[in-house]
Amino acid sequence: MTGADVLLLALGAVAVGAGVLVVTTKHLVRAGLYLVVCLGALAGDFLVLSAELVAWVQVLIYVGAVVVLLLFAVMLTRAPIGASDDLDRPGWPAALIGGGAGLGLTALLVDAYRWSTVTLPHAGTAERLGEQIFQSWVLPFEVLSVLLLSALVGAIVLSRPDIGRPAPQRDGTAGDLVDSEPGGRR
């Protein structure tokens, strides 16, 4: 076992551990931060495998954009920051399904490869990757950007308390605004 193998296994263990913490914690913001650790460990795995471009794209897009967007959405919607009692559900069905899926995939891979070595193709370049993304995959790329933009706009709309309230009406005598709700703001 080489040093790269040990580092790959250690980063994989960090990623799995942080992934387990993401789904088991009752604190929503901590779950987002554990997701940052998990995605950072995956980027480290990509660096060990000498896929530098994929590692930096992982950091920039997933850690730098998606997780930040998730945390901003949590903050803008005024979701509870602390532990939430409504998330207290039994975890054994999910653990049973996840464990079964993991064992099934492990058995499938062991049966498919039988511990044989696989020859790797020639390393790609950033130019070839860019050509593939912007020629063959441009529509899914644009759909994803529109989806993220709509999620951000939705979070902003949900954070505004004045949306959905009746508009104040004018009082005919003094030209003053009268609240349509008792005790409302002016």
LINBELFEN-V211020 format. One record per run of one state. SS is the DSSP state (hx for helix, st for strand, lp for the rest). FROM is the first residue (numbers start at 1). TO is the last residue. If there is no record, write none. Layout:
SS:FROM:TO + SS:FROM:TO
This chain:
lp:1:2 + hx:3:24 + lp:25:26 + st:27:27 + hx:28:48 + lp:49:51 + hx:52:76 + lp:77:82 + st:83:83 + lp:84:84 + hx:85:87 + lp:88:91 + hx:92:113 + lp:114:125 + hx:126:136 + lp:137:137 + hx:138:159 + lp:160:168 + st:169:170 + lp:171:176 + st:177:178 + lp:179:186
